[in-house]
Amino acid sequence: VQLQASGGGLVQAGGSLRLSCAASGRTGSISAVGWFRQAPGKEREFVAVIRTSTGATYYADSVKGRFTISRDNAKNTVYLQMRSLKPEDTAVYYCAAGSFVAWIPQQYNYWGQGTLVTVSS
């Protein structure tokens, strides 16, 4: 499975961005796709995850109500719509895919290359 993340960029605080994660290869083995982020000097942290079969979603408290994760199974793509962005959302965002819903990076088998999101104050 290969994952391609895209959509990052520079945005002002309060603005919006939509990230995309396109999967290719043996996508039938994927049951969950998550987004993680890593700011400079910090550990990679969970942002959101979606169960690809049912569309069930889970969010970190820090993004709940501002971010929405969704999927388009026909396109093998998962999206992360980010609204009301804050400077503390600045990080490299990674998408990851695995066999079950999880909140820790080690539970995911496949990773995209990361896309940088910078939120200016």
N, C-alpha and C positions, 0 to 999 in steps of 0.2 A: 504494500500500500504506500502510495506517495501522497503527501499533502502539500498544497501550495497556498500559503497565506498571502493576502494582499489587502490593500485599502488603507494602510496607515498614512500618516501625514502630520502636518502642523495645523493646529486649530486653536482658536482663542477659547478661553474659559467660557463655558455656557454653550459652546457649539456642539456639533454632532459629527460623527463619522460612522461609516459602516465597513466593517471588516468582512472579508470573505475567506473561506477555507474550502478549496476544491480538492476532492479526493479522486484518485485514480488507482487502477490496479485491482487487487482482490478486495473490493469494497464490501463484498458480501460477508466478510468476517468482522466488520465493524458494527458494534451495537451502540456505541456512545462516542460523541465528539465533544471535546471540551476546549475551552479557552483558558489559558494561563497568561500571566504577565510577570515580567521581571524588570524592576527598576534598578538603576546603577547602585551597586553595593548592597542589594537586598536579595533575598531568596525568591525563587519563582513561586508565585502564589496563584491559587485557584481563582477564577473569575466566574465562569459559568459552564454548564454542561447540558447536553440534550441527549435524550435517549432516541435514537434514530427511528425506532419502530413506532413508538407511541407519541413522540413529540414532547414527552414530559421534560420539564426544565428545572434546573436548580441554579441558584445564584449565591455568590458571596454577599454577605451583608453590606459590604462597602459599595456594591454596585446595584443592589436590589432597588427596583423602581426607576433606575436610570438606563440600564442596559437590558437589551432583549436578545436572546439567542433563538434562532429559528433554523429550519432546514428545508431544502428543496431536494427531495430524494431523487427526482427525475434528473436533476443536474449534479447529483452527488456533491452538493455544496451546502455548507453551514455558514450562517451569517451571524455577526455580532453587531447589532445596532446600538451605538453608544450615544446617549444624549446627556445634556447638562454636564458636559465634561469639566473636570476640575484639574488644576495643575498636578495634583497627586495621582491622577490617572496616567501620567506620563510614564511610559515603559515600553519595552519590546513585548509585543503580544504574540503568543504562540498558540496555534491550534494543535490538538492532539486527538488521536483516535485509539479506541480500545474495545475490549470485549464486554465491558460493563461500566456502569456509571461509577465514577470515583472522584474523590476530591484531592487526591495527592498525585503528583506527577509520576511517581514510580509505577503507578498502576496502568499507565498508558504505553502502548506498544509502538506507536508511530507518531512522529512529530513533523510539523512544518518548519520552515526556515525562520519564521519570525518576521514581524512587520512593526516598524517603529511608530509609536503614537506620541506626539509631543503636544502638550496643552500649555499654552502661554497664558500668563495672568494679566 
